[in-house]
Amino acid sequence: MASKLDEPKLLKDSRVYLSGPMDFVASRANEAKFGWRNRVGEFLQELGVTVFDPWKKPEARGLHDYGREGVDTDEIKKDWTFEQSSAAAAARAKITGHFWETLHIDLRMVDTSDFVVAYCPTNIYSVGTPHEIALARSERKPVLLVSPPITFPTLNRLKEHLKSDSDGTKILADFIAESGSQENPQGVPSLWYTTLVGGGGFFDGFGFAPYLERFKWDRIPLDDHEDSYQIRNPLLPFLERLNRDLPQKWDNKTKQFVRNDDWLLWDLEGKGVGGMVEGPHLPSQR
């Protein structure tokens, strides 16, 4: 049994959505079973947070298995075609109709959450993740975005191996140019993200290592990657501090840290029955 973290306080009863690539990862099966969401979700549950994980979508009342995704969900993509005919149009409509439920429920989970944790490595193509982040920020919800350093040590070993093979070196260089693969050793996020999310919402790693024994986590490939560099701003210790104190944000005008009012975490007492949310701003009586 994992050791309890600090007694849940500020994050207790809040809700989080875990956003990140699912479509173009190396293996959907490995991502679902060994991916970062499993650990971050367990960590946040220890802090009293309700976790929305797109791999484990909640059941919607009256809509059984609505929008559920599995390791074989993207198999339908093989039916995609750019041809212009009634049959081709029907095939595309089948795909878009099939995936509509997934898009719908994932965006609803974002809309229902109080904040979002997003994993955005710059070497993996993703569309749903930017959509989810943009939705959250349009509602002024905090987004905590992990952008790790991206390096290709195996590629560098291959370059070294081919150093005496001019033809092989040329082929490899052509492949790199065609693939668009780029290292990002500092983990610098897209400049669009920096403005959208805000400078205080970025992390260069999860920081799993200090918690491995505490949660009895088996090692995964992501651990080897995080061991290969110094994480300057890890996410998990931030979340642990967030449970005690809300973070501040830097104000460009006053040149100092100020209150971060994106962190609107409702202070509601659940009563188990329906009723009016009580507070100082109730509608006037007629």
N, C-alpha and C positions, 0 to 999 in steps of 0.2 A: 504494500500500500504506500503510495507516495506521501511524503511528509507534507503537512499543510503549510502553505505560505502564510504570510501575515494575515491576521483576521480580516476578511473582506470589509471594506469601508466604502470609499468613494465609488468603486466599480460595482459594488453589489447591486444586483438586479438590472444592470445595464445590458445592452445587447450589441454584439459585434458581428460584422460580416467579414469573412476571410476571402479576399480577392486575389487572383493570380492566374497565370496561364494554365490551361487544362487541355487545350486543343493541339498545340504544336510542341508539347513536351516530348522528350525522347521516348517515354513509355507511359501511356495512361495508366496501365496496371500498376507500375511501380509508384507513380505519382499518387494514386488513390490509396495504396497500401503503406508506402513509406514516406510520403511527402511531408512537407513542413506543417501543413494544416493540422495533422494529427497531434503534433506536439504543442503547437501554439494553442489549439483548441483545448487540450487538456490543461495547459498552464492557466488559461483564462478562466476555465471552469473552477479551478481552485480559488480564484479571486471572486467567485460568485457571479460570473458573467454568463449570460446565455449566448451560445455560439451558433451562428448560422454558417454552415459549411456547405458549399455547393455540391460536394461529393455525397453529402448526407442530408439531402433536402428534407425539411419538415413535411409532414403529411398535411395537406390542405383539406379542410372540412368539406365533404361532399365531392371531392375531386381526387379519387384514389390514384396514387403514383404520379401526380401531376408534375411534369417537367423533370422527372428523375433522369439522372445521367449515370452511365456505367462505362466500363473500359471499352465497350464496343459501340458507344453512342455515335462516334464519328464514322462508322462503317457506311452510313447512308451517303456520305460525300462521294462515294465511288459512282453514284448515279448522276452527279452533276454534269451538265453539258452547256456549252455556249452556242450550240446550234439554234437556229431560228426556225422552229416548226411547232405545230400544236403539241406533238408528242414531247418535244424538248421543254416547252413551256409547262406542260403537265408535270414533267419530272422535277423541274425547279420548284414549282408550286408545292409539290409533295415534300421536298426538303425543307423549304421555308415554313410550311405549315407544321411539319414534324418538330422543328426546333423552336417554334414560337413559344411553346409552353415553358421551355427551359429559360429562354430570354425573359419571359414574363415573371417567373417565380424568382429568378436570381435578382432582377431589378427590384422586385417587391421586398426581398430580404434586405437589400441595401436600404431601401426606403424605410423599412421597419427598424433598422439598426440605429444605435446612438453614435457609433464610430466604425471605421473600417481599417483593417490591417491588410495591406497589399504587398505582394512579393513581385517585384518587377525587374528581373535580370535583363540587361539590355541585349542579350543574345537570343532571346526567345520572342518570336512574333506573337502578339496578342491583340485582340480587338475588344473582347468583352471586358477585360480589366480596365482599359482607359475609359470605357463607357461607364462602368461602375464607379470609378473614381470621380469622373465628371459629374455624375448624378449626386454623389455624396457631397461634393464641394458646392454644387449649385444650391444645396440645402444647408450649407455652412456646417456640415458635419466634419469632424476631424478625420484625416486620413494619415495613418502611420505607414510609410512606404519604405520597404527594404530594397535597396539597390546595391547588391554585392559586387565586389571586384570580379571582372571577367577576364580570365587568362586561359590560354590553350597550351598547357605544358606538353601534351602529347603531340600537338602540331609542331612545337619547337623541337621536340626530339626527332620528329620526322625530317624537319629541315636539316638538322645536324646529320642525320643518317644519309641524306641525299646530297650532302655537300660536295662529294666527288662525282656526282652524277648530274651533269649539266642538263640533260634532257629531262630527267626526273624533277629537278629543281624548277625548270621552266613549266612543266605540267602542273606542279604543285602551286606555283605562283599564279598560273592561269585559273586554277580551281578556286583559290582564295579570292581572286578578283571577281569571279563569276558568282560565288556564294555570298559575297558581301560580309563575310565573317570579320568582325573587328574586335580586337581586345579592348578592354576598358579597365585597366589595372587599378584605377582609383574608384571604380564604381560610380562614376559621375552620372546622375540621372539626366533624362531629357530636360532641356531648358524649359520646355512647355510644362513638364511636371513641376519644376521648381516654382514656377509662378502659380500654378493651379493649387498645389498642395501647401506651399509656404515653407520657408527655410527651416522651421523647427520640426517638421514632420518626417525627416529623412534619417535612415539608419543604414549602416553598411554591413549589417549582419544580424542574425537572430541572437547570437550569444548563447547557444545551447550548452556549451561545455560545462559551465559551473553547475548545471542542473541535471546532468546525465545520471548521476548517482541518486540524487534526490527523488527523481521520478522513475528510476529504474528503466531508463530508455535504452534500447539496443542501438548500437551505432548504425548510422546510415551514411550514404555517400556524401551528403551535405556536411557531415561532421568533418570529413577529410578536407573538404574545401575550406571550411571555416578555420581549421587548424593551420592552413597554409598561409594565413595572413593575420595581421593584428587588427582586430575589430575595434574601431575607435568609438563607435556609438551603437552598442548592441540594443536590440529591441526588448528582450525579456526583462533585464534590470529596469529599463524605463517603465515597463508595465507595472512592475512591482512597486516602483516609486509613485506611479500614477494612482495606485490604490490608496495612497496616503495623502498626496498633495497634487492638485491640478497644476499642469505646467503653465509657464508664462510664455509670452511671445515677444520678439524684439520689435520695437516700434521705430520706424525710420525717421519719424519727425522728432520725437523726444530723445532718440538715441539711448534708449534704455529698455529693460524688460518691463512689460506691462501685463495686466490681466488678460488671459486668453479666453474670450467669451464664446469661442467655438465649442468649448466643452460644456454643453448644456446637458447635464445628466439629471433626469427627473428624480425628485425626492418624493416618491409616491408610496403610500402604504397600501399593500394589497389586502383587500377585505374578503375576497372570495365570492363576492356577489356584485352584480352590476350596480352602477350608480354614477353620480356626477363626480368628476375630478374636482376636489376642493382646493381652493386657493384664493388669493386676493382679487382675482380678475373674473369673477362670476358674472354672467349676463344679468342685466337689470331685470327686475320682475315687472311684468305688465299687469 
